[in-house]
Amino acid sequence: MELIQEQTLQCPYCGELISLLLDCSVADQEYTEDCQVCCRPMIVTLSIAVDEKPLLSVRREDD
């Protein structure tokens, strides 16, 4: 498994596709990252599954 992976997803605010670089060296993490388009803060949740696939979700900070 590559420790740094790129994922494309949709911003929960503006709906634009954005690219995130994921650090898969930490199994479970949650952090805030600003959207590259609208600059609003998103909560990024990343966990690594047993098969070493990254499970990624993003949500609005104001939810």
N, C-alpha and C positions, 0 to 999 in steps of 0.2 A: 504494500500500500504506500502510495506517495503521501508524505506528511503535509505538503502544501497542495491543495486542490482548488481549482476555480469552479464556481457554480454560478449559473445564471438564474435569476428569479425575478419575480414581479414585486415592485414596491407596493406595500399595503396602503400607501397614501395616494400616489399619483398614477400608479398602474404601469409605469414604464419598466422595461426590462433593464436590470442592472446586474453587474458582475461582482461577486464577492470572492476574495481569496480566503480559504479556510485553513486554519492550522489544525490538522487532524492528529497532532501529537498529544493532545489532551482529550480524553474520552468524552467528558460531559462538560459543556460550557454554555454560558449565557452572557451576552454582552450587548452594548448599544453601539450601533453604527449609523451614520447619517446616509441617507439616500444620495447618490451621486447626481441625481437630476433635480429633485425638489429640496434637498438639504434637511428634510425632516428626520428625526431620530426613530430608528426601528430597533426593536428588540430581536436579536438573532439568537436562536437556540440551536446548538449543534451537539449531537451525540453520535458515537460510533457504534454501529450494530455489531453483532457477533461475527458476521461475515465481512467485517471491516468496511462496510459501506457507510458513508456519512449520511446521517438523517438530519436534514436542515429545515427549519421553519423560521419565518419572520412574522412579526406582528407590530401593530402600531404601539407606540409608547403610551398613548393616552387611552388605551383600552383597559 
